[in-house]
């Protein structure tokens, strides 16, 4: 079911003076647009979401923030499901882009830079089990220089590739024994779960 309630722009005059005028102009100003998967309540400009608004889906998840050209653009808060998974930060053309924070349903969290809706740049990923990684991400993976710490006190400082210790680095175990040298596709120690589950936010609406 589709419907709109709110302010509208005056309809354009007909090209033929003898033709009847359009009954209604496009949404323009404050209003609420309802359709089968949810509703958008906020500001409209020439029929498009423009400015502050809140898109609430039929399952009660939502996106609340700034819109431009029917897409989330600017600061917004996004609730992805009812299990506590959420994002708050910056969007560009409907995708997470810039700084933000992402809370996972399993208790993990990420704070840092995003691009194309996934971590890209410097960030801090904290695991529910007490592990944490701080450093560079590329396209959602640990890539480049970073530091990883573990619940038993062990830590690693060095190079990563595709979420693994790879390249030059220093590992200090829980007993204080240090290894400094080359790592080759090394496992992530006690951090067995690599960052995953990033949901791409395309066309301005979460599927």
Secondary structure, DSSP 8 states (H G I E B T S, - for coil): --EEEEEE------SSTTS---S---EEEEEEEEETTEEEEEEEETTEEEEEEEEEETTS-EEEEEEETTEEEEEEEEE--TTS-EEEEEEETTEEEEEEEEE-TTS-EEEEEEETTEEEEEEEEE-TTS-EEEEEEETTEEEEEEEEE-TTS-EEEEEEETTEEEEEEEEE-TT--EEEEEEEEE--TT--S-S-------TTS--
